[in-house]
Amino acid sequence: MAAEQESLMGTSDFDYDVAIVGYGPTSVVAANYLGAAGIKVVVFERDKDLYSRARAVTVDGTTMRIFQELGLDETVKEDMDVTPFLRWKTYAGKEFMRLKPGGGNWGHANSYMIYQPLMEAKLRKGTERYKNVALKFGRDVTSLEQDKDGVTLTSTSVGGGDATSVRVKYVIGADGGSSNTRKAIGSVAEGKTKERVWIIIDSQVKKPWLEHDILTFWSDADRPAVDIPLSKGHHRWELPLGEKTTKADFESEEQIWALLNFLGITKENVDVTHHAFYSHHIRMVNKWRKGRVLLAGDAAHLMPPWAGQGMQSGIRDAINLAWKLRAILQGGIDDSILDTYQVERQPH
């Protein structure tokens, strides 16, 4: 994306009220809220299809109440399981801690196990209720030009060509950890990435094993593992690579099965559907707003992927930002209220 330009020239001729760059969980929550309010929204997403791999594994009661505000809580819960408890256990079989999610006094359980592609598909289905939300798949936003009245976004088909521009009043940049929107407004992600790489193994359960439905942290100095029962018969394991191990050591299915066999899982139990590698990023953007352009979700902050908190913090960003944009666009509130966005969200 070309660097943002600023101009004192303005115009009141707008195609949409709000443009959202990216269409992950953060964006889809903002699109649903603004769509329900009757605000004209355009969403740009470079991928034509829903990202098919599960990333986040759980949502909490706060997130579920946000889904309730969108009128989608009951439909997304159809594909979720209430988390019974979490436990920490050694490979020798000693369970030394068990934690039951408390609360659940506000209409929803405090923790649900999810399968993210199913949840996200239903959230996307929610935006289809609103004719005032336009979805532009397979498009890259290549430039932002901001003036005193609004923002002009230029997008092209992925791969280049077919350039078109739209004029909007505000932009939400929720285009992930490598956000081009963040770069365009000159914001910088400050922090670090931990050296140790982890592997994720996703599977579909064929033959359940004893206590397969308990979220377990296998606690070991050399080979800790997170053992996660996702909803709808999906299961995941997350393990750090050894100090002398690289991604190249897990290129074949046999090498993946060696890890699962160590955990007592065989080909009778599961079909491996996917594996991937990730690093623990700990980064915060210094400036979440520049004029009419605001950052949300991974575009604004990156955290280690634990307990779905990366995704859920983005969802909380979205609802905080969306109601303020509604208040500005429909309630006549001065847009200085947007200065409270980073102040409120960053400490979380």
C-alpha positions as CSV (number, residue, x, y, z in Angstrom):
1,M,0.0,0.0,0.0
2,A,1.4,3.4,-0.9
3,A,2.1,5.8,1.9
4,E,-0.9,7.8,3.1
5,Q,-1.1,11.3,1.7
6,E,-2.8,14.2,3.4
7,S,-4.6,17.1,1.7
8,L,-6.5,20.1,2.9
9,M,-8.8,19.7,0.0
10,G,-12.1,18.0,0.9
11,T,-15.4,16.9,-0.6
12,S,-18.7,15.8,0.8
13,D,-19.3,13.3,-2.0
14,F,-19.0,9.9,-0.3
15,D,-19.5,6.4,-1.6
16,Y,-19.6,4.8,1.9
17,D,-19.5,6.0,5.5
18,V,-16.8,3.5,6.6
19,A,-14.3,1.3,4.8
20,I,-12.9,-1.8,6.6
21,V,-9.6,-3.2,5.3
22,G,-9.4,-7.0,6.0
23,Y,-12.2,-9.4,6.9
24,G,-11.2,-11.5,9.8
25,P,-13.0,-11.7,13.2
26,T,-12.3,-8.1,14.1
27,S,-13.6,-6.8,10.8
28,V,-16.7,-9.0,10.7
29,V,-17.8,-7.8,14.1
30,A,-17.4,-4.2,13.1
31,A,-19.3,-4.8,9.9
32,N,-22.2,-6.5,11.6
33,Y,-22.5,-3.7,14.2
34,L,-22.3,-0.9,11.7
35,G,-24.5,-2.8,9.2
36,A,-27.3,-3.2,11.9
37,A,-27.0,0.6,12.5
38,G,-27.8,1.3,8.8
39,I,-24.3,2.8,8.2
40,K,-23.0,2.3,4.7
41,V,-19.9,0.0,4.9
42,V,-17.5,-1.4,2.3
43,V,-15.1,-4.2,3.2
44,F,-12.0,-5.1,1.2
45,E,-10.5,-8.6,1.6
46,R,-7.7,-10.0,-0.5
47,D,-8.6,-13.6,0.0
48,K,-11.7,-14.8,-1.9
49,D,-12.4,-17.7,0.5
50,L,-12.7,-18.0,4.3
51,Y,-9.4,-18.9,5.9
52,S,-9.9,-22.6,6.4
53,R,-7.6,-23.4,9.3
54,A,-8.6,-23.0,12.9
55,R,-6.4,-20.4,14.8
56,A,-8.2,-19.3,17.9
57,V,-9.6,-22.2,20.0
58,T,-11.9,-20.5,22.6
59,V,-14.2,-17.6,23.3
60,D,-15.2,-16.2,26.6
61,G,-18.5,-14.8,28.0
62,T,-17.6,-11.2,27.1
63,T,-17.1,-12.2,23.5
64,M,-20.4,-14.1,23.6
65,R,-22.2,-11.0,24.9
66,I,-20.8,-9.1,21.9
67,F,-22.2,-11.8,19.6
68,Q,-25.5,-11.4,21.5
69,E,-25.5,-7.7,20.7
70,L,-25.1,-8.6,17.0
71,G,-28.0,-11.1,17.3
72,L,-25.7,-14.0,16.5
73,D,-25.0,-15.6,19.9
74,E,-27.4,-18.5,19.6
75,T,-26.4,-19.4,16.0
76,V,-22.6,-19.4,16.8
77,K,-23.2,-21.5,20.0
78,E,-24.6,-24.3,17.9
79,D,-21.0,-25.1,16.9
80,M,-19.4,-24.6,20.3
81,D,-18.9,-26.7,23.5
82,V,-18.8,-25.3,27.0
83,T,-15.3,-25.7,28.5
84,P,-15.7,-28.0,31.5
85,F,-12.3,-27.3,33.0
86,L,-8.6,-27.0,32.3
87,R,-5.9,-29.1,33.8
88,W,-2.1,-29.2,34.1
89,K,-0.6,-32.7,34.1
90,T,2.8,-34.4,33.9
91,Y,3.6,-37.2,31.5
92,A,3.9,-39.5,34.5
93,G,0.2,-39.0,35.1
94,K,0.2,-36.5,38.0
95,E,-2.4,-33.8,37.7
96,F,-1.3,-31.0,39.9
97,M,-3.8,-28.2,39.0
98,R,-7.3,-28.0,37.7
99,L,-9.2,-24.8,36.8
100,K,-12.9,-24.5,36.2
101,P,-13.9,-21.4,34.4
102,G,-16.0,-19.5,36.9
103,G,-18.8,-17.1,36.5
104,G,-21.4,-17.7,33.8
105,N,-23.9,-15.5,35.7
106,W,-24.5,-13.1,32.8
107,G,-26.4,-15.2,30.3
108,H,-23.5,-17.2,28.8
109,A,-20.8,-19.6,30.1
110,N,-17.4,-18.1,30.8
111,S,-15.6,-20.2,28.3
112,Y,-16.5,-22.1,25.1
113,M,-14.3,-24.4,22.9
114,I,-14.8,-23.4,19.2
115,Y,-13.8,-24.4,15.7
116,Q,-13.0,-21.0,14.3
117,P,-13.9,-21.6,10.6
118,L,-17.4,-22.5,11.6
119,M,-17.8,-19.6,13.9
120,E,-16.4,-17.1,11.5
121,A,-18.6,-18.4,8.6
122,K,-21.7,-17.7,10.7
123,L,-20.4,-14.2,11.6
124,R,-19.9,-13.5,7.9
125,K,-23.3,-14.9,7.2
126,G,-24.6,-12.2,9.7
127,T,-23.4,-9.4,7.5
128,E,-25.4,-10.7,4.6
129,R,-28.5,-9.4,6.5
130,Y,-27.5,-5.9,5.6
131,K,-27.7,-4.5,2.1
132,N,-25.8,-1.5,3.3
133,V,-22.6,-3.6,3.7
134,A,-20.7,-4.2,0.5
135,L,-18.1,-7.0,0.4
136,K,-15.2,-6.7,-2.0
137,F,-13.3,-10.0,-2.1
138,G,-10.1,-10.6,-4.0
139,R,-9.0,-7.0,-3.7
140,D,-5.9,-5.3,-2.3
141,V,-6.1,-1.7,-0.9
142,T,-3.1,-0.1,-2.5
143,S,-3.3,3.5,-1.3
144,L,-5.0,5.8,1.2
145,E,-5.3,9.5,0.6
146,Q,-6.7,11.4,3.6
147,D,-8.0,15.0,3.7
148,K,-9.9,17.1,6.2
149,D,-13.3,15.6,5.2
150,G,-12.6,11.9,4.4
151,V,-10.4,9.2,2.9
152,T,-10.0,8.0,-0.7
153,L,-9.0,4.3,-1.0
154,T,-7.7,2.8,-4.2
155,S,-7.9,-1.0,-4.6
156,T,-6.8,-3.4,-7.3
157,S,-7.6,-7.1,-8.0
158,V,-5.1,-9.3,-6.2
159,G,-2.1,-9.6,-8.6
160,G,-2.6,-6.1,-9.9
161,G,-4.8,-4.3,-12.4
162,D,-8.4,-3.2,-12.3
163,A,-7.8,-0.2,-10.1
164,T,-10.8,1.6,-8.6
165,S,-11.2,4.2,-5.9
166,V,-13.9,4.9,-3.2
167,R,-14.4,7.8,-1.0
168,V,-15.3,7.2,2.7
169,K,-15.5,9.2,5.9
170,Y,-13.5,6.7,8.1
171,V,-11.3,3.7,7.7
172,I,-10.8,0.7,10.0
173,G,-7.5,-1.0,9.3
174,A,-7.9,-4.6,10.5
175,D,-5.7,-6.3,8.0
176,G,-3.6,-8.4,10.3
177,G,-0.1,-8.5,11.8
178,S,1.6,-7.4,8.6
179,S,-1.0,-4.6,8.1
180,N,-0.4,-2.3,5.1
181,T,-2.9,0.2,6.6
182,R,-0.5,0.5,9.6
183,K,2.4,1.2,7.3
184,A,0.4,3.7,5.3
185,I,-0.3,5.9,8.3
186,G,3.2,5.6,9.6
187,S,2.5,3.6,12.7
188,V,5.2,1.3,14.1
189,A,4.8,-2.1,15.9
190,E,7.2,-2.1,18.8
191,G,8.2,-5.2,20.7
192,K,9.8,-8.5,20.1
193,T,9.4,-12.1,18.8
194,K,10.5,-15.0,21.0
195,E,13.1,-17.2,19.3
196,R,11.5,-20.6,20.0
197,V,9.1,-21.8,17.2
198,W,6.0,-23.9,17.9
199,I,4.2,-26.4,15.8
200,I,0.4,-26.7,15.6
201,I,-1.1,-30.1,14.6
202,D,-4.8,-30.0,13.6
203,S,-6.9,-33.2,13.3
204,Q,-10.3,-34.7,13.0
205,V,-11.2,-37.3,15.7
206,K,-12.1,-40.8,14.4
207,K,-11.9,-42.8,17.6
208,P,-12.0,-40.9,20.9
209,W,-9.4,-41.8,23.6
210,L,-9.7,-41.6,27.4
211,E,-10.2,-37.9,28.5
212,H,-9.8,-36.6,25.0
213,D,-12.4,-33.9,25.8
214,I,-10.3,-32.2,28.5
215,L,-8.1,-29.2,27.7
216,T,-4.7,-30.4,29.0
217,F,-1.4,-28.6,29.5
218,W,1.2,-31.4,29.5
219,S,3.8,-29.9,31.8
220,D,7.4,-30.9,31.1
221,A,10.6,-29.0,31.1
222,D,11.8,-30.5,27.8
223,R,8.6,-31.1,25.8
224,P,5.6,-29.3,27.1
225,A,2.4,-29.6,25.0
226,V,-1.0,-28.1,24.8
227,D,-3.7,-30.7,24.1
228,I,-6.9,-29.0,22.9
229,P,-10.4,-30.5,22.2
230,L,-12.0,-28.2,19.7
231,S,-15.7,-28.4,18.9
232,K,-17.4,-30.5,16.3
233,G,-14.9,-33.4,16.6
234,H,-11.7,-31.3,15.9
235,H,-8.6,-31.6,18.0
236,R,-5.3,-29.7,18.2
237,W,-1.9,-30.1,19.7
238,E,0.7,-27.3,20.1
239,L,4.3,-28.1,20.9
240,P,7.5,-26.1,21.0
241,L,10.3,-27.3,18.7
242,G,13.4,-28.5,20.4
243,E,16.4,-26.2,20.7
244,K,18.2,-28.1,17.9
245,T,15.0,-28.8,15.8
246,T,13.8,-26.8,12.8
247,K,10.7,-26.7,10.6
248,A,12.6,-28.9,8.1
249,D,12.5,-31.7,10.7
250,F,8.7,-31.9,10.2
251,E,8.2,-31.9,6.5
252,S,6.7,-35.4,6.3
253,E,3.6,-36.9,7.8
254,E,5.8,-39.6,9.5
255,Q,7.6,-36.9,11.4
256,I,4.4,-35.4,12.5
257,W,3.1,-38.8,13.6
258,A,6.2,-39.3,15.7
259,L,5.1,-36.3,17.9
260,L,1.6,-37.6,18.2
261,N,2.7,-41.1,19.0
262,F,4.8,-39.7,21.8
263,L,1.5,-38.2,23.2
264,G,-0.2,-41.6,22.9
265,I,-2.2,-40.8,19.7
266,T,-2.3,-43.2,16.8
267,K,-3.8,-43.2,13.3
268,E,-6.8,-45.0,14.7
269,N,-7.6,-42.0,16.8
270,V,-7.4,-39.1,14.3
271,D,-6.8,-37.9,10.8
272,V,-4.2,-35.2,10.6
273,T,-5.7,-32.3,8.6
274,H,-3.1,-29.6,8.8
275,H,0.1,-28.6,10.5
276,A,1.7,-25.2,10.7
277,F,4.4,-23.3,12.6
278,Y,4.2,-20.0,14.6
279,S,6.2,-17.7,16.7
280,H,5.2,-15.8,19.8
281,H,5.0,-12.1,18.8
282,I,4.8,-9.5,21.6
283,R,4.2,-6.2,19.8
284,M,2.2,-3.0,20.3
285,V,1.6,-0.3,17.8
286,N,2.6,3.2,19.0
287,K,-0.2,5.1,17.2
288,W,-3.6,3.5,16.7
289,R,-5.2,6.5,15.0
290,K,-4.2,9.0,12.4
291,G,-7.0,11.3,11.6
292,R,-9.8,9.3,10.0
293,V,-7.9,6.0,9.8
294,L,-7.8,3.7,12.9
295,L,-6.2,0.3,13.5
296,A,-7.8,-2.7,15.2
297,G,-6.9,-6.3,16.0
298,D,-3.5,-7.7,15.0
299,A,-2.9,-4.5,13.0
300,A,-2.7,-2.7,16.3
301,H,-1.3,-5.4,18.6
302,L,0.2,-8.9,18.5
303,M,0.3,-11.2,21.4
304,P,1.2,-14.9,22.0
305,P,-1.7,-17.0,20.7
306,W,-3.1,-18.3,24.0
307,A,-6.7,-18.8,25.0
308,G,-8.0,-17.0,21.9
309,Q,-7.1,-13.7,23.5
310,G,-5.5,-12.3,20.3
311,M,-8.7,-12.8,18.4
312,Q,-10.9,-11.7,21.3
313,S,-9.0,-8.6,22.0
314,G,-9.5,-7.6,18.3
315,I,-13.3,-8.3,18.7
316,R,-13.3,-6.0,21.7
317,D,-11.4,-3.4,19.7
318,A,-14.1,-3.6,17.0
319,I,-17.1,-3.1,19.2
320,N,-15.4,-0.2,21.0
321,L,-14.6,1.5,17.7
322,A,-17.9,0.7,16.0
323,W,-20.2,2.3,18.6
324,K,-18.1,5.4,18.6
325,L,-18.3,5.7,14.8
326,R,-22.0,5.2,15.0
327,A,-22.2,8.0,17.6
328,I,-20.3,10.3,15.3
329,L,-22.1,9.4,12.1
330,Q,-25.6,9.3,13.5
331,G,-25.5,11.1,16.8
332,G,-23.6,14.2,15.9
333,I,-20.8,13.4,18.5
334,D,-17.5,15.2,17.7
335,D,-15.0,12.7,16.4
336,S,-12.6,13.7,19.2
337,I,-14.3,10.7,21.0
338,L,-12.0,8.5,18.8
339,D,-9.1,9.7,20.9
340,T,-10.5,7.6,23.7
341,Y,-10.2,4.4,21.6
342,Q,-6.5,3.7,22.1
343,V,-6.6,5.0,25.7
344,E,-9.3,2.5,26.6
345,R,-8.2,-0.5,24.6
346,Q,-4.4,-0.5,24.9
347,P,-4.2,-1.4,28.6
348,H,-6.2,-4.6,27.8
